[in-house]
Amino acid sequence: MILSELKLGQEGRIEAFSEKCPVKIKRRLLDLGFITGTKVRLVRKSILSKVVLLELRGYVLSLQKKIANYVILGGKNG
């Protein structure tokens, strides 16, 4: 499953990054705490679903959907 496909309140664990993910974006996501095994939960989507609000590692951040498409999740519940 891809991070941008989560529904409100669902969560999953980060498994990997897409092979198409540019190195600069991957490095920035790692800096923000998007590390393998980290639990992430979808808090909210923008009206046009171009931005997602995520909770991980005790904080909430917004991420563009096109960047969230690079994050691959495993295990979900909701």
Secondary structure per residue as TSV (DSSP state, phi and psi in degrees):
chain	resnum	aa	ss	phi	psi
A	1	M	-	360.0	148.5
A	2	I	B	-100.8	144.4
A	3	L	G	-52.8	-40.1
A	4	S	G	-69.7	-11.7
A	5	E	G	-89.1	-5.7
A	6	L	-	-61.0	147.7
A	7	K	-	-99.7	163.1
A	8	L	T	-50.0	127.9
A	9	G	T	84.5	-13.2
A	10	Q	-	-74.4	154.2
A	11	E	E	-138.0	162.9
A	12	G	E	-157.2	174.0
A	13	R	E	-111.0	139.0
A	14	I	E	-69.3	127.9
A	15	E	E	-106.4	-42.1
A	16	A	E	-167.0	179.7
A	17	F	E	-114.5	148.7
A	18	S	-	-59.2	147.9
A	19	E	T	-64.8	-21.5
A	20	K	T	-83.6	-4.3
A	21	C	-	-68.2	121.7
A	22	P	-	-61.7	147.5
A	23	V	H	-57.9	-41.3
A	24	K	H	-61.9	-41.3
A	25	I	H	-69.7	-42.7
A	26	K	H	-60.1	-44.6
A	27	R	H	-61.2	-42.8
A	28	R	H	-66.2	-42.5
A	29	L	H	-62.0	-40.3
A	30	L	H	-63.0	-40.5
A	31	D	H	-61.6	-33.0
A	32	L	T	-81.0	-5.3
A	33	G	T	105.4	10.1
A	34	F	-	-81.7	73.6
A	35	I	-	-108.0	145.4
A	36	T	T	-48.5	130.6
A	37	G	T	93.3	-10.6
A	38	T	-	-72.9	133.5
A	39	K	E	-81.6	134.8
A	40	V	E	-132.6	140.3
A	41	R	E	-128.3	138.7
A	42	L	E	-82.8	120.9
A	43	V	E	-93.7	-41.7
A	44	R	E	-164.3	154.4
A	45	K	E	-118.0	150.1
A	46	S	-	-71.3	167.7
A	47	I	T	-54.7	-45.3
A	48	L	T	-92.3	7.0
A	49	S	S	58.0	32.6
A	50	K	S	-91.7	-16.1
A	51	V	E	-132.2	140.1
A	52	V	E	-119.2	145.0
A	53	L	E	-105.7	120.9
A	54	L	E	-120.9	149.9
A	55	E	E	-115.9	125.6
A	56	L	E	-154.6	146.6
A	57	R	T	51.9	32.8
A	58	G	T	84.9	8.5
A	59	Y	E	-138.9	165.8
A	60	V	E	-116.3	135.9
A	61	L	E	-141.8	158.8
A	62	S	E	-103.5	148.0
A	63	L	E	-143.9	137.7
A	64	Q	E	-65.7	143.1
A	65	K	H	-59.8	-37.6
A	66	K	H	-63.9	-27.9
A	67	I	H	-82.1	-37.1
A	68	A	H	-62.1	-23.8
A	69	N	T	-65.7	-17.0
A	70	Y	T	-84.4	-12.5
A	71	V	E	-97.6	123.2
A	72	I	E	-101.6	130.0
A	73	L	E	-109.1	157.2
A	74	G	E	-125.3	160.7
A	75	G	E	48.6	116.9
A	76	K	E	-132.2	156.8
A	77	N	E	-153.5	167.1
A	78	G	-	-164.7	360.0
